[in-house]
Amino acid sequence: MTEKREFLRKTSFRPNRFFYMVVNQKLNTVNTENFHQRFM
């Protein structure tokens, strides 16, 4: 029971982290695009 819970915790944690990284990347690209548009 404990092992299964631990496994679920890890597997649910990894995609969340990946999703967070992807969102961060998108925000960064949008910010840089806005920055370039403003100063070009």
mmCIF entry with sequence, helices, sheets and N, C-alpha, C, O atoms, coordinates in Angstrom:
data_MODEL
# 
_entry.id   MODEL 
# 
_entity.id                         1 
_entity.type                       polymer 
_entity.pdbx_number_of_molecules   1 
# 
_entity_poly.entity_id                      1 
_entity_poly.type                           'polypeptide(L)' 
_entity_poly.nstd_linkage                   no 
_entity_poly.nstd_monomer                   no 
_entity_poly.pdbx_seq_one_letter_code       MTEKREFLRKTSFRPNRFFYMVVNQKLNTVNTENFHQRFM 
_entity_poly.pdbx_seq_one_letter_code_can   MTEKREFLRKTSFRPNRFFYMVVNQKLNTVNTENFHQRFM 
_entity_poly.pdbx_strand_id                 A 
# 
loop_
_entity_poly_seq.entity_id 
_entity_poly_seq.num 
_entity_poly_seq.mon_id 
_entity_poly_seq.hetero 
1 1  MET n 
1 2  THR n 
1 3  GLU n 
1 4  LYS n 
1 5  ARG n 
1 6  GLU n 
1 7  PHE n 
1 8  LEU n 
1 9  ARG n 
1 10 LYS n 
1 11 THR n 
1 12 SER n 
1 13 PHE n 
1 14 ARG n 
1 15 PRO n 
1 16 ASN n 
1 17 ARG n 
1 18 PHE n 
1 19 PHE n 
1 20 TYR n 
1 21 MET n 
1 22 VAL n 
1 23 VAL n 
1 24 ASN n 
1 25 GLN n 
1 26 LYS n 
1 27 LEU n 
1 28 ASN n 
1 29 THR n 
1 30 VAL n 
1 31 ASN n 
1 32 THR n 
1 33 GLU n 
1 34 ASN n 
1 35 PHE n 
1 36 HIS n 
1 37 GLN n 
1 38 ARG n 
1 39 PHE n 
1 40 MET n 
# 
_struct_asym.id          A 
_struct_asym.entity_id   1 
# 
_struct_conf.conf_type_id            HELX_P 
_struct_conf.id                      HELX_P1 
_struct_conf.pdbx_PDB_helix_id       AA1 
_struct_conf.beg_label_comp_id       THR 
_struct_conf.beg_label_asym_id       A 
_struct_conf.beg_label_seq_id        2 
_struct_conf.pdbx_beg_PDB_ins_code   ? 
_struct_conf.end_label_comp_id       PHE 
_struct_conf.end_label_asym_id       A 
_struct_conf.end_label_seq_id        39 
_struct_conf.pdbx_end_PDB_ins_code   ? 
_struct_conf.beg_auth_comp_id        THR 
_struct_conf.beg_auth_asym_id        A 
_struct_conf.beg_auth_seq_id         2 
_struct_conf.end_auth_comp_id        PHE 
_struct_conf.end_auth_asym_id        A 
_struct_conf.end_auth_seq_id         39 
_struct_conf.pdbx_PDB_helix_class    1 
_struct_conf.details                 ? 
_struct_conf.pdbx_PDB_helix_length   38 
# 
_struct_conf_type.id          HELX_P 
_struct_conf_type.criteria    ? 
_struct_conf_type.reference   ? 
# 
loop_
_atom_site.group_PDB 
_atom_site.id 
_atom_site.type_symbol 
_atom_site.label_atom_id 
_atom_site.label_alt_id 
_atom_site.label_comp_id 
_atom_site.label_asym_id 
_atom_site.label_entity_id 
_atom_site.label_seq_id 
_atom_site.pdbx_PDB_ins_code 
_atom_site.Cartn_x 
_atom_site.Cartn_y 
_atom_site.Cartn_z 
_atom_site.occupancy 
_atom_site.B_iso_or_equiv 
_atom_site.pdbx_formal_charge 
_atom_site.auth_seq_id 
_atom_site.auth_comp_id 
_atom_site.auth_asym_id 
_atom_site.auth_atom_id 
_atom_site.pdbx_PDB_model_num 
ATOM 1   N N  . MET A 1 1  ? 0.832  -1.202 0.000   1.00 0.00 ? 1  MET A N  1 
ATOM 2   C CA . MET A 1 1  ? 0.000  0.000  0.000   1.00 0.00 ? 1  MET A CA 1 
ATOM 3   C C  . MET A 1 1  ? 0.873  1.262  0.000   1.00 0.00 ? 1  MET A C  1 
ATOM 4   O O  . MET A 1 1  ? 0.658  2.185  -0.786  1.00 0.00 ? 1  MET A O  1 
ATOM 5   N N  . THR A 1 2  ? 1.842  1.279  0.881   1.00 0.00 ? 2  THR A N  1 
ATOM 6   C CA . THR A 1 2  ? 2.710  2.453  0.967   1.00 0.00 ? 2  THR A CA 1 
ATOM 7   C C  . THR A 1 2  ? 3.509  2.625  -0.322  1.00 0.00 ? 2  THR A C  1 
ATOM 8   O O  . THR A 1 2  ? 3.659  3.740  -0.822  1.00 0.00 ? 2  THR A O  1 
ATOM 9   N N  . GLU A 1 3  ? 4.018  1.518  -0.857  1.00 0.00 ? 3  GLU A N  1 
ATOM 10  C CA . GLU A 1 3  ? 4.809  1.607  -2.096  1.00 0.00 ? 3  GLU A CA 1 
ATOM 11  C C  . GLU A 1 3  ? 3.955  2.148  -3.241  1.00 0.00 ? 3  GLU A C  1 
ATOM 12  O O  . GLU A 1 3  ? 4.404  2.985  -4.025  1.00 0.00 ? 3  GLU A O  1 
ATOM 13  N N  . LYS A 1 4  ? 2.739  1.664  -3.324  1.00 0.00 ? 4  LYS A N  1 
ATOM 14  C CA . LYS A 1 4  ? 1.868  2.130  -4.400  1.00 0.00 ? 4  LYS A CA 1 
ATOM 15  C C  . LYS A 1 4  ? 1.610  3.629  -4.263  1.00 0.00 ? 4  LYS A C  1 
ATOM 16  O O  . LYS A 1 4  ? 1.631  4.362  -5.252  1.00 0.00 ? 4  LYS A O  1 
ATOM 17  N N  . ARG A 1 5  ? 1.373  4.071  -3.055  1.00 0.00 ? 5  ARG A N  1 
ATOM 18  C CA . ARG A 1 5  ? 1.115  5.498  -2.838  1.00 0.00 ? 5  ARG A CA 1 
ATOM 19  C C  . ARG A 1 5  ? 2.348  6.316  -3.209  1.00 0.00 ? 5  ARG A C  1 
ATOM 20  O O  . ARG A 1 5  ? 2.245  7.367  -3.842  1.00 0.00 ? 5  ARG A O  1 
ATOM 21  N N  . GLU A 1 6  ? 3.498  5.824  -2.812  1.00 0.00 ? 6  GLU A N  1 
ATOM 22  C CA . GLU A 1 6  ? 4.756  6.503  -3.133  1.00 0.00 ? 6  GLU A CA 1 
ATOM 23  C C  . GLU A 1 6  ? 4.940  6.582  -4.652  1.00 0.00 ? 6  GLU A C  1 
ATOM 24  O O  . GLU A 1 6  ? 5.340  7.614  -5.192  1.00 0.00 ? 6  GLU A O  1 
ATOM 25  N N  . PHE A 1 7  ? 4.643  5.489  -5.313  1.00 0.00 ? 7  PHE A N  1 
ATOM 26  C CA . PHE A 1 7  ? 4.753  5.444  -6.773  1.00 0.00 ? 7  PHE A CA 1 
ATOM 27  C C  . PHE A 1 7  ? 3.806  6.461  -7.422  1.00 0.00 ? 7  PHE A C  1 
ATOM 28  O O  . PHE A 1 7  ? 4.202  7.191  -8.331  1.00 0.00 ? 7  PHE A O  1 
ATOM 29  N N  . LEU A 1 8  ? 2.583  6.503  -6.961  1.00 0.00 ? 8  LEU A N  1 
ATOM 30  C CA . LEU A 1 8  ? 1.606  7.452  -7.507  1.00 0.00 ? 8  LEU A CA 1 
ATOM 31  C C  . LEU A 1 8  ? 2.059  8.878  -7.267  1.00 0.00 ? 8  LEU A C  1 
ATOM 32  O O  . LEU A 1 8  ? 1.911  9.736  -8.137  1.00 0.00 ? 8  LEU A O  1 
ATOM 33  N N  . ARG A 1 9  ? 2.604  9.129  -6.106  1.00 0.00 ? 9  ARG A N  1 
ATOM 34  C CA . ARG A 1 9  ? 3.068  10.466 -5.782  1.00 0.00 ? 9  ARG A CA 1 
ATOM 35  C C  . ARG A 1 9  ? 4.177  10.883 -6.749  1.00 0.00 ? 9  ARG A C  1 
ATOM 36  O O  . ARG A 1 9  ? 4.180  12.011 -7.244  1.00 0.00 ? 9  ARG A O  1 
ATOM 37  N N  . LYS A 1 10 ? 5.106  9.984  -7.014  1.00 0.00 ? 10 LYS A N  1 
ATOM 38  C CA . LYS A 1 10 ? 6.222  10.303 -7.923  1.00 0.00 ? 10 LYS A CA 1 
ATOM 39  C C  . LYS A 1 10 ? 5.737  10.489 -9.353  1.00 0.00 ? 10 LYS A C  1 
ATOM 40  O O  . LYS A 1 10 ? 6.146  11.432 -10.030 1.00 0.00 ? 10 LYS A O  1 
ATOM 41  N N  . THR A 1 11 ? 4.873  9.603  -9.813  1.00 0.00 ? 11 THR A N  1 
ATOM 42  C CA . THR A 1 11 ? 4.422  9.698  -11.200 1.00 0.00 ? 11 THR A CA 1 
ATOM 43  C C  . THR A 1 11 ? 3.559  10.927 -11.415 1.00 0.00 ? 11 THR A C  1 
ATOM 44  O O  . THR A 1 11 ? 3.596  11.519 -12.493 1.00 0.00 ? 11 THR A O  1 
ATOM 45  N N  . SER A 1 12 ? 2.788  11.321 -10.425 1.00 0.00 ? 12 SER A N  1 
ATOM 46  C CA . SER A 1 12 ? 1.971  12.520 -10.592 1.00 0.00 ? 12 SER A CA 1 
ATOM 47  C C  . SER A 1 12 ? 2.834  13.769 -10.473 1.00 0.00 ? 12 SER A C  1 
ATOM 48  O O  . SER A 1 12 ? 2.490  14.825 -11.005 1.00 0.00 ? 12 SER A O  1 
ATOM 49  N N  . PHE A 1 13 ? 3.942  13.643 -9.782  1.00 0.00 ? 13 PHE A N  1 
ATOM 50  C CA . PHE A 1 13 ? 4.839  14.787 -9.603  1.00 0.00 ? 13 PHE A CA 1 
ATOM 51  C C  . PHE A 1 13 ? 5.606  15.090 -10.883 1.00 0.00 ? 13 PHE A C  1 
ATOM 52  O O  . PHE A 1 13 ? 5.791  16.256 -11.232 1.00 0.00 ? 13 PHE A O  1 
ATOM 53  N N  . ARG A 1 14 ? 6.046  14.069 -11.573 1.00 0.00 ? 14 ARG A N  1 
ATOM 54  C CA . ARG A 1 14 ? 6.870  14.297 -12.771 1.00 0.00 ? 14 ARG A CA 1 
ATOM 55  C C  . ARG A 1 14 ? 6.150  15.058 -13.878 1.00 0.00 ? 14 ARG A C  1 
ATOM 56  O O  . ARG A 1 14 ? 6.681  16.057 -14.361 1.00 0.00 ? 14 ARG A O  1 
ATOM 57  N N  . PRO A 1 15 ? 4.962  14.627 -14.299 1.00 0.00 ? 15 PRO A N  1 
ATOM 58  C CA . PRO A 1 15 ? 4.267  15.387 -15.350 1.00 0.00 ? 15 PRO A CA 1 
ATOM 59  C C  . PRO A 1 15 ? 3.978  16.821 -14.928 1.00 0.00 ? 15 PRO A C  1 
ATOM 60  O O  . PRO A 1 15 ? 4.038  17.739 -15.745 1.00 0.00 ? 15 PRO A O  1 
ATOM 61  N N  . ASN A 1 16 ? 3.663  17.012 -13.646 1.00 0.00 ? 16 ASN A N  1 
ATOM 62  C CA . ASN A 1 16 ? 3.409  18.375 -13.174 1.00 0.00 ? 16 ASN A CA 1 
ATOM 63  C C  . ASN A 1 16 ? 4.640  19.231 -13.368 1.00 0.00 ? 16 ASN A C  1 
ATOM 64  O O  . ASN A 1 16 ? 4.558  20.373 -13.820 1.00 0.00 ? 16 ASN A O  1 
ATOM 65  N N  . ARG A 1 17 ? 5.768  18.673 -13.026 1.00 0.00 ? 17 ARG A N  1 
ATOM 66  C CA . ARG A 1 17 ? 7.015  19.417 -13.171 1.00 0.00 ? 17 ARG A CA 1 
ATOM 67  C C  . ARG A 1 17 ? 7.281  19.721 -14.650 1.00 0.00 ? 17 ARG A C  1 
ATOM 68  O O  . ARG A 1 17 ? 7.681  20.829 -15.006 1.00 0.00 ? 17 ARG A O  1 
ATOM 69  N N  . PHE A 1 18 ? 7.056  18.731 -15.489 1.00 0.00 ? 18 PHE A N  1 
ATOM 70  C CA . PHE A 1 18 ? 7.257  18.914 -16.924 1.00 0.00 ? 18 PHE A CA 1 
ATOM 71  C C  . PHE A 1 18 ? 6.313  19.985 -17.456 1.00 0.00 ? 18 PHE A C  1 
ATOM 72  O O  . PHE A 1 18 ? 6.720  20.857 -18.223 1.00 0.00 ? 18 PHE A O  1 
ATOM 73  N N  . PHE A 1 19 ? 5.052  19.912 -17.043 1.00 0.00 ? 19 PHE A N  1 
ATOM 74  C CA . PHE A 1 19 ? 4.058  20.888 -17.462 1.00 0.00 ? 19 PHE A CA 1 
ATOM 75  C C  . PHE A 1 19 ? 4.471  22.289 -17.028 1.00 0.00 ? 19 PHE A C  1 
ATOM 76  O O  . PHE A 1 19 ? 4.344  23.251 -17.786 1.00 0.00 ? 19 PHE A O  1 
ATOM 77  N N  . TYR A 1 20 ? 4.962  22.390 -15.809 1.00 0.00 ? 20 TYR A N  1 
ATOM 78  C CA . TYR A 1 20 ? 5.410  23.680 -15.288 1.00 0.00 ? 20 TYR A CA 1 
ATOM 79  C C  . TYR A 1 20 ? 6.558  24.240 -16.125 1.00 0.00 ? 20 TYR A C  1 
ATOM 80  O O  . TYR A 1 20 ? 6.607  25.437 -16.411 1.00 0.00 ? 20 TYR A O  1 
ATOM 81  N N  . MET A 1 21 ? 7.474  23.364 -16.510 1.00 0.00 ? 21 MET A N  1 
ATOM 82  C CA . MET A 1 21 ? 8.605  23.786 -17.344 1.00 0.00 ? 21 MET A CA 1 
ATOM 83  C C  . MET A 1 21 ? 8.102  24.289 -18.700 1.00 0.00 ? 21 MET A C  1 
ATOM 84  O O  . MET A 1 21 ? 8.567  25.317 -19.192 1.00 0.00 ? 21 MET A O  1 
ATOM 85  N N  . VAL A 1 22 ? 7.168  23.575 -19.295 1.00 0.00 ? 22 VAL A N  1 
ATOM 86  C CA . VAL A 1 22 ? 6.633  23.971 -20.603 1.00 0.00 ? 22 VAL A CA 1 
ATOM 87  C C  . VAL A 1 22 ? 5.943  25.329 -20.501 1.00 0.00 ? 22 VAL A C  1 
ATOM 88  O O  . VAL A 1 22 ? 6.130  26.194 -21.358 1.00 0.00 ? 22 VAL A O  1 
ATOM 89  N N  . VAL A 1 23 ? 5.151  25.509 -19.458 1.00 0.00 ? 23 VAL A N  1 
ATOM 90  C CA . VAL A 1 23 ? 4.451  26.788 -19.277 1.00 0.00 ? 23 VAL A CA 1 
ATOM 91  C C  . VAL A 1 23 ? 5.458  27.916 -19.091 1.00 0.00 ? 23 VAL A C  1 
ATOM 92  O O  . VAL A 1 23 ? 5.304  29.001 -19.651 1.00 0.00 ? 23 VAL A O  1 
ATOM 93  N N  . ASN A 1 24 ? 6.486  27.644 -18.300 1.00 0.00 ? 24 ASN A N  1 
ATOM 94  C CA . ASN A 1 24 ? 7.523  28.655 -18.101 1.00 0.00 ? 24 ASN A CA 1 
ATOM 95  C C  . ASN A 1 24 ? 8.172  29.026 -19.424 1.00 0.00 ? 24 ASN A C  1 
ATOM 96  O O  . ASN A 1 24 ? 8.399  30.203 -19.708 1.00 0.00 ? 24 ASN A O  1 
ATOM 97  N N  . GLN A 1 25 ? 8.467  28.025 -20.224 1.00 0.00 ? 25 GLN A N  1 
ATOM 98  C CA . GLN A 1 25 ? 9.097  28.257 -21.519 1.00 0.00 ? 25 GLN A CA 1 
ATOM 99  C C  . GLN A 1 25 ? 8.208  29.125 -22.401 1.00 0.00 ? 25 GLN A C  1 
ATOM 100 O O  . GLN A 1 25 ? 8.684  30.055 -23.051 1.00 0.00 ? 25 GLN A O  1 
ATOM 101 N N  . LYS A 1 26 ? 6.924  28.818 -22.417 1.00 0.00 ? 26 LYS A N  1 
ATOM 102 C CA . LYS A 1 26 ? 5.985  29.599 -23.222 1.00 0.00 ? 26 LYS A CA 1 
ATOM 103 C C  . LYS A 1 26 ? 5.936  31.035 -22.747 1.00 0.00 ? 26 LYS A C  1 
ATOM 104 O O  . LYS A 1 26 ? 5.959  31.963 -23.556 1.00 0.00 ? 26 LYS A O  1 
ATOM 105 N N  . LEU A 1 27 ? 5.868  31.224 -21.428 1.00 0.00 ? 27 LEU A N  1 
ATOM 106 C CA . LEU A 1 27 ? 5.832  32.580 -20.881 1.00 0.00 ? 27 LEU A CA 1 
ATOM 107 C C  . LEU A 1 27 ? 7.099  33.333 -21.251 1.00 0.00 ? 27 LEU A C  1 
ATOM 108 O O  . LEU A 1 27 ? 7.050  34.515 -21.593 1.00 0.00 ? 27 LEU A O  1 
ATOM 109 N N  . ASN A 1 28 ? 8.220  32.654 -21.184 1.00 0.00 ? 28 ASN A N  1 
ATOM 110 C CA . ASN A 1 28 ? 9.486  33.304 -21.526 1.00 0.00 ? 28 ASN A CA 1 
ATOM 111 C C  . ASN A 1 28 ? 9.506  33.740 -22.975 1.00 0.00 ? 28 ASN A C  1 
ATOM 112 O O  . ASN A 1 28 ? 9.928  34.856 -23.275 1.00 0.00 ? 28 ASN A O  1 
ATOM 113 N N  . THR A 1 29 ? 9.063  32.894 -23.871 1.00 0.00 ? 29 THR A N  1 
ATOM 114 C CA . THR A 1 29 ? 9.080  33.250 -25.289 1.00 0.00 ? 29 THR A CA 1 
ATOM 115 C C  . THR A 1 29 ? 8.122  34.406 -25.549 1.00 0.00 ? 29 THR A C  1 
ATOM 116 O O  . THR A 1 29 ? 8.445  35.310 -26.319 1.00 0.00 ? 29 THR A O  1 
ATOM 117 N N  . VAL A 1 30 ? 6.963  34.392 -24.926 1.00 0.00 ? 30 VAL A N  1 
ATOM 118 C CA . VAL A 1 30 ? 5.999  35.479 -25.111 1.00 0.00 ? 30 VAL A CA 1 
ATOM 119 C C  . VAL A 1 30 ? 6.589  36.775 -24.582 1.00 0.00 ? 30 VAL A C  1 
ATOM 120 O O  . VAL A 1 30 ? 6.462  37.821 -25.218 1.00 0.00 ? 30 VAL A O  1 
ATOM 121 N N  . ASN A 1 31 ? 7.226  36.716 -23.435 1.00 0.00 ? 31 ASN A N  1 
ATOM 122 C CA . ASN A 1 31 ? 7.825  37.921 -22.865 1.00 0.00 ? 31 ASN A CA 1 
ATOM 123 C C  . ASN A 1 31 ? 8.911  38.481 -23.770 1.00 0.00 ? 31 ASN A C  1 
ATOM 124 O O  . ASN A 1 31 ? 8.970  39.693 -23.977 1.00 0.00 ? 31 ASN A O  1 
ATOM 125 N N  . THR A 1 32 ? 9.766  37.634 -24.309 1.00 0.00 ? 32 THR A N  1 
ATOM 126 C CA . THR A 1 32 ? 10.841 38.120 -25.175 1.00 0.00 ? 32 THR A CA 1 
ATOM 127 C C  . THR A 1 32 ? 10.263 38.696 -26.465 1.00 0.00 ? 32 THR A C  1 
ATOM 128 O O  . THR A 1 32 ? 10.772 39.691 -26.981 1.00 0.00 ? 32 THR A O  1 
ATOM 129 N N  . GLU A 1 33 ? 9.205  38.078 -26.986 1.00 0.00 ? 33 GLU A N  1 
ATOM 130 C CA . GLU A 1 33 ? 8.580  38.613 -28.203 1.00 0.00 ? 33 GLU A CA 1 
ATOM 131 C C  . GLU A 1 33 ? 8.011  39.998 -27.943 1.00 0.00 ? 33 GLU A C  1 
ATOM 132 O O  . GLU A 1 33 ? 8.193  40.911 -28.748 1.00 0.00 ? 33 GLU A O  1 
ATOM 133 N N  . ASN A 1 34 ? 7.328  40.153 -26.829 1.00 0.00 ? 34 ASN A N  1 
ATOM 134 C CA . ASN A 1 34 ? 6.776  41.466 -26.479 1.00 0.00 ? 34 ASN A CA 1 
ATOM 135 C C  . ASN A 1 34 ? 7.894  42.477 -26.310 1.00 0.00 ? 34 ASN A C  1 
ATOM 136 O O  . ASN A 1 34 ? 7.788  43.622 -26.749 1.00 0.00 ? 34 ASN A O  1 
ATOM 137 N N  . PHE A 1 35 ? 8.949  42.048 -25.681 1.00 0.00 ? 35 PHE A N  1 
ATOM 138 C CA . PHE A 1 35 ? 10.102 42.920 -25.466 1.00 0.00 ? 35 PHE A CA 1 
ATOM 139 C C  . PHE A 1 35 ? 10.673 43.398 -26.790 1.00 0.00 ? 35 PHE A C  1 
ATOM 140 O O  . PHE A 1 35 ? 10.964 44.583 -26.956 1.00 0.00 ? 35 PHE A O  1 
ATOM 141 N N  . HIS A 1 36 ? 10.835 42.469 -27.739 1.00 0.00 ? 36 HIS A N  1 
ATOM 142 C CA . HIS A 1 36 ? 11.390 42.837 -29.046 1.00 0.00 ? 36 HIS A CA 1 
ATOM 143 C C  . HIS A 1 36 ? 10.438 43.764 -29.800 1.00 0.00 ? 36 HIS A C  1 
ATOM 144 O O  . HIS A 1 36 ? 10.871 44.723 -30.441 1.00 0.00 ? 36 HIS A O  1 
ATOM 145 N N  . GLN A 1 37 ? 9.164  43.476 -29.721 1.00 0.00 ? 37 GLN A N  1 
ATOM 146 C CA . GLN A 1 37 ? 8.206  44.321 -30.425 1.00 0.00 ? 37 GLN A CA 1 
ATOM 147 C C  . GLN A 1 37 ? 8.233  45.750 -29.881 1.00 0.00 ? 37 GLN A C  1 
ATOM 148 O O  . GLN A 1 37 ? 8.125  46.718 -30.634 1.00 0.00 ? 37 GLN A O  1 
ATOM 149 N N  . ARG A 1 38 ? 8.377  45.863 -28.581 1.00 0.00 ? 38 ARG A N  1 
ATOM 150 C CA . ARG A 1 38 ? 8.371  47.182 -27.970 1.00 0.00 ? 38 ARG A CA 1 
ATOM 151 C C  . ARG A 1 38 ? 9.596  47.999 -28.372 1.00 0.00 ? 38 ARG A C  1 
ATOM 152 O O  . ARG A 1 38 ? 9.510  49.211 -28.566 1.00 0.00 ? 38 ARG A O  1 
ATOM 153 N N  . PHE A 1 39 ? 10.741 47.317 -28.495 1.00 0.00 ? 39 PHE A N  1 
ATOM 154 C CA . PHE A 1 39 ? 11.982 48.060 -28.694 1.00 0.00 ? 39 PHE A CA 1 
ATOM 155 C C  . PHE A 1 39 ? 12.530 48.001 -30.107 1.00 0.00 ? 39 PHE A C  1 
ATOM 156 O O  . PHE A 1 39 ? 13.629 48.487 -30.374 1.00 0.00 ? 39 PHE A O  1 
ATOM 157 N N  . MET A 1 40 ? 11.767 47.409 -31.009 1.00 0.00 ? 40 MET A N  1 
ATOM 158 C CA . MET A 1 40 ? 12.235 47.359 -32.400 1.00 0.00 ? 40 MET A CA 1 
ATOM 159 C C  . MET A 1 40 ? 11.611 48.505 -33.202 1.00 0.00 ? 40 MET A C  1 
ATOM 160 O O  . MET A 1 40 ? 11.877 48.640 -34.396 1.00 0.00 ? 40 MET A O  1 
# 
